[in-house]
Amino acid sequence: MSEKFQPTLKSVKKHEVPEWFHDAKLDSPTQSSVTIKSLELAKDATINWLGYNEEIKWVQKGEDLTINASKALERSPAYAISITPKPSSH
């Protein structure tokens, strides 16, 4: 039976991080807007970050929804929004 691998500073420094890793990790938004593909809302819809008492500005661009993420959000591994009225499926 082989020993369990124990990383060292040397082994970590020379480890190459795959390109897909940067897209897969969760983190706070780094841009002022976030686009959700293929989500169409009613013209009178409202969006709120869950846990924050403030309406989010948004823009519909074709089938894609772009929301303003410029509000200073507390650091979190995930974020959720509330959309009213509920978007209908096609």
CORVEN-V802536 format. One line per field, one symbol per residue. phi: phi as a letter, one per 40 degrees, with the letter a starting at -180 (. if undefined). psi: psi as a letter, one per 20 degrees, with the letter a starting at -180 (. if undefined). burial: # if it has 9 or more other C-alpha atoms within 8 Angstrom, else .. Layout:
phi=???
psi=???
burial=???
//
This chain:
phi=.ccccbcbdcccccccccdcdcccccacdbbcabbbcfbbbcdccbbbccgbcacccabcbgcbbbbcbccccccacabbbbbbcdcccc
psi=pqqppoqrgghghipppqhhhhhhqqrqpiriqppoqlopqqhjqqpqppipmpqpqrppnciqppqpkiqoqqpqiqqqqppprpqqq.
burial=...........................#....##....###...######.....#.#.#..#######.............#...#...
//
